[in-house]
Amino acid sequence: MGAPPALKNYHAWLCKNGFDINSPNPTNAFVSSFYGNRPLWKTDYSQGIVVKVDGDDDYYIVMECSSKNKGYRHTRIVLTLGGCL
């Protein structure tokens, strides 16, 4: 089925914030200010939110896809350094 169009939103956010799609490295220190505060990005196709693991210091970026992404209705994708889950 391929990647959802919303993945372009994540790539655009990476580039806008000085990261690279070939070697993304948004650190805990960078994304922690967004946790519980505001989304990293929000478009018609997706929004990126920061979640935190209970009892841990790690933050993760979760991309929530809207129904505009064919085949990925209301999907949540965890974005990691190794790819998407």
trRosetta pair geometry for C-beta under 8 A, 3 or more apart (Angstrom, degrees):
i j d omega theta_ij theta_ji phi_ij phi_ji
1 71 4.9 -159 -167 153 136 159
3 7 4.5 -27 162 1 121 154
3 84 7.7 115 -124 25 102 152
4 7 5.7 129 69 -20 68 90
4 45 7.5 164 146 176 106 112
4 46 7.6 113 115 -60 128 127
4 65 5.3 -24 145 -121 168 145
4 69 4.0 19 -159 -165 117 136
4 71 7.4 -154 -94 78 89 89
4 72 4.1 -46 -89 17 132 163
4 75 7.1 180 -44 57 153 136
4 77 7.7 -160 25 -28 127 147
5 8 6.0 -30 178 11 60 114
5 45 5.5 -101 99 -142 99 148
5 68 7.7 -69 60 120 127 94
5 69 5.6 -157 36 -114 86 88
6 9 5.2 -34 -171 17 61 118
6 10 7.3 59 139 -15 72 94
6 43 7.6 174 -130 68 80 115
6 45 4.1 -168 -91 142 81 107
6 46 3.4 96 -156 -35 123 130
6 63 6.2 150 135 163 122 125
6 65 4.7 -152 6 -114 160 91
6 66 7.4 147 -81 21 131 75
6 69 5.2 -50 -18 -75 107 139
6 72 7.1 -127 15 102 121 145
7 10 5.5 -47 -159 32 47 113
7 11 6.5 47 145 -17 71 103
7 63 7.6 90 -95 131 54 170
7 84 7.4 -79 -110 -54 115 152
8 11 5.5 -53 -146 40 37 113
8 12 6.1 41 153 -23 68 104
8 45 7.8 33 54 82 96 157
9 12 5.7 -53 -148 35 29 112
9 13 6.4 31 152 -20 63 105
9 41 5.6 -176 170 109 104 141
9 43 5.1 -145 -110 20 132 135
9 45 5.9 -174 -34 78 131 112
9 46 4.8 -170 46 58 152 114
9 48 7.1 -172 125 -33 111 106
9 63 7.4 143 79 -143 114 123
10 13 5.6 -54 -150 35 32 112
10 14 6.4 37 151 -22 65 102
10 41 7.7 -166 -88 39 43 137
10 46 7.5 -35 -40 99 85 149
10 48 6.3 120 -99 -78 82 132
10 61 7.7 123 -132 135 113 137
10 63 5.8 -59 -66 -83 121 142
10 79 6.0 -178 -145 -103 146 152
11 14 5.6 -49 -149 31 33 115
11 15 6.5 28 155 -14 65 105
11 21 4.9 6 -132 -86 97 128
12 15 6.0 -57 -149 39 31 107
12 16 6.1 32 154 -21 66 110
12 41 7.5 110 84 -121 102 165
13 16 5.7 -56 -144 38 29 113
13 17 6.2 7 163 -1 64 115
13 40 5.7 63 -162 142 150 111
13 41 4.7 -119 -81 -31 126 136
13 48 6.3 -62 -13 13 173 154
14 17 6.4 -81 -153 48 22 96
14 19 4.0 -85 -168 82 82 109
14 20 6.7 -124 149 2 118 4
14 21 5.7 126 84 -70 152 67
14 24 5.3 -73 -128 -112 135 108
14 26 7.4 -112 -114 -45 79 109
15 18 8.0 73 -175 -46 27 13
15 19 7.0 -88 -66 68 27 64
15 20 7.4 62 -93 -105 67 42
15 21 7.3 -22 -54 -32 92 93
17 26 7.2 34 106 -100 140 107
17 30 7.6 111 164 178 132 133
19 23 7.8 -139 -175 94 80 63
19 24 5.1 51 163 -133 129 68
19 25 6.2 -173 -132 42 110 61
19 26 6.0 -51 -68 -58 154 79
20 23 5.0 25 76 50 112 77
20 24 6.6 -145 72 -73 49 52
21 24 6.3 6 -124 -53 30 101
24 79 7.8 -49 111 160 157 111
24 81 6.4 -156 79 -119 85 61
25 81 6.8 36 -96 -110 63 111
26 30 5.1 -120 -167 83 74 133
26 31 5.2 69 150 -44 115 113
26 61 6.7 53 71 -37 142 134
27 30 4.7 99 55 4 76 100
27 31 7.2 -175 85 5 39 86
28 31 6.6 -71 -141 49 27 91
28 32 5.7 42 163 -47 67 109
28 57 6.5 40 -162 144 160 88
28 58 6.4 -105 -92 -130 124 44
28 59 5.0 134 -129 20 76 103
29 32 6.1 -41 -137 11 21 119
30 33 7.7 -70 169 17 31 100
31 34 5.4 -54 -170 34 64 114
31 35 7.0 81 137 -43 78 89
31 40 7.1 -31 -132 -85 98 121
31 50 4.8 167 162 -111 108 135
31 59 5.1 -167 93 112 115 141
31 61 6.4 -111 -133 -68 155 96
32 35 5.4 -33 -157 2 47 120
32 50 7.3 -173 -102 160 25 153
32 59 5.7 -159 -82 -36 69 153
33 37 6.6 -40 155 29 56 156
34 37 5.5 -130 -157 56 30 107
34 38 6.0 -85 -146 66 77 67
34 39 7.2 23 -173 -176 117 12
34 40 5.5 21 -154 -73 165 73
34 49 7.7 -167 141 -155 113 47
34 50 4.5 114 93 -1 104 135
35 50 4.4 -90 -82 103 69 121
35 51 7.5 127 -127 -104 95 12
35 52 5.7 42 -144 -37 141 113
35 59 6.0 -107 -70 -124 126 129
36 50 8.0 -75 -9 78 52 98
39 42 4.7 93 76 -53 146 100
39 47 4.5 -53 -149 -178 155 108
39 48 5.8 122 -178 67 93 54
39 49 5.3 -61 -115 -83 81 71
40 47 7.8 140 50 175 70 66
40 48 3.8 -43 54 93 113 115
40 49 7.0 -160 2 -83 87 21
40 50 6.7 103 -44 -41 104 92
40 61 6.5 -6 -10 -135 153 114
41 46 7.5 43 97 99 103 88
41 47 6.5 -161 95 -142 58 53
41 48 5.0 46 37 21 82 107
42 46 7.9 -131 -135 109 39 46
42 47 4.2 8 -109 -110 74 104
42 48 7.8 -128 -64 25 54 62
43 46 6.0 21 54 49 94 59
43 47 7.2 177 25 -75 54 60
44 66 6.4 -92 159 43 51 157
44 68 5.8 31 141 5 94 164
45 65 6.8 -30 165 -146 70 73
45 66 5.7 -141 -154 33 24 107
45 68 5.4 -99 -104 80 65 122
45 69 5.9 88 -159 -58 91 98
46 63 5.2 3 -178 -177 135 98
46 64 6.2 156 -156 79 75 49
46 65 5.1 -33 -96 -104 98 52
46 66 6.3 -138 -73 -5 43 83
46 69 7.4 37 -59 -40 96 134
47 63 7.4 168 83 -151 34 57
47 64 5.4 -7 57 54 83 100
48 61 5.5 -6 -172 -171 108 105
48 62 7.2 154 -155 78 57 41
48 63 5.2 -27 -98 -98 76 73
48 64 7.8 -179 -86 17 27 71
48 79 7.5 -20 -134 8 112 141
49 61 7.5 150 77 -155 34 57
49 62 5.4 -23 65 63 85 92
49 64 6.7 24 5 -9 110 110
50 59 5.3 -1 -174 -179 106 119
50 60 7.2 151 -155 75 58 38
50 61 6.1 -35 -98 -98 65 60
50 62 7.7 157 -102 18 15 79
51 59 7.0 153 79 -159 37 67
51 60 5.3 -22 64 62 89 90
51 62 5.4 33 -4 -9 119 122
52 56 7.4 -172 172 76 78 81
52 58 7.2 154 -149 90 65 47
52 59 5.2 -37 -94 -102 76 72
52 60 7.6 165 -89 17 28 74
53 56 3.9 -3 91 50 113 125
53 58 5.2 20 19 66 119 94
53 59 8.0 -145 2 -87 77 28
53 60 7.3 71 -40 -10 91 110
60 78 5.7 -15 167 -153 131 102
60 79 7.5 153 178 57 80 63
60 80 7.3 -28 -140 -83 102 80
61 78 7.5 127 81 -160 53 54
61 79 4.4 -32 86 56 106 113
62 76 5.5 -4 -178 -172 112 102
62 77 7.0 151 -160 74 60 41
62 78 5.6 -31 -103 -98 76 61
62 79 7.2 -175 -95 8 22 83
63 76 7.2 155 78 -157 47 50
63 77 4.6 -17 60 61 99 98
63 79 5.8 70 -17 -36 106 114
63 84 7.8 -44 33 -131 125 118
64 74 7.5 -15 -173 -155 90 52
64 75 7.6 169 -153 87 46 44
64 76 5.4 -19 -100 -102 70 77
65 69 4.6 -51 179 27 121 147
65 72 4.6 -25 116 133 160 113
65 73 7.4 -142 106 -140 104 9
65 74 6.8 -149 80 -94 75 6
65 75 4.4 9 39 54 121 88
65 76 7.5 -153 12 -75 79 29
65 77 6.8 53 -27 -6 108 108
66 69 6.4 120 67 -2 59 91
66 73 8.0 -30 145 -140 34 53
66 74 7.4 14 -141 -76 27 53
67 73 4.7 23 -118 -132 72 90
67 74 6.4 3 -68 -37 77 79
69 72 4.0 -36 115 64 120 109
69 73 7.1 -172 69 -71 81 39
69 75 7.2 -82 82 27 135 114
72 75 4.3 -71 -174 10 82 137
77 84 4.9 -8 179 -168 118 114
77 85 6.7 152 -163 68 64 49
78 84 7.0 145 74 -160 49 59
78 85 4.4 -11 57 54 102 108
79 84 5.8 -26 -104 -104 59 78
80 83 6.4 1 66 56 89 39
80 84 7.3 161 25 -96 77 26
80 85 6.4 44 -2 -15 119 105
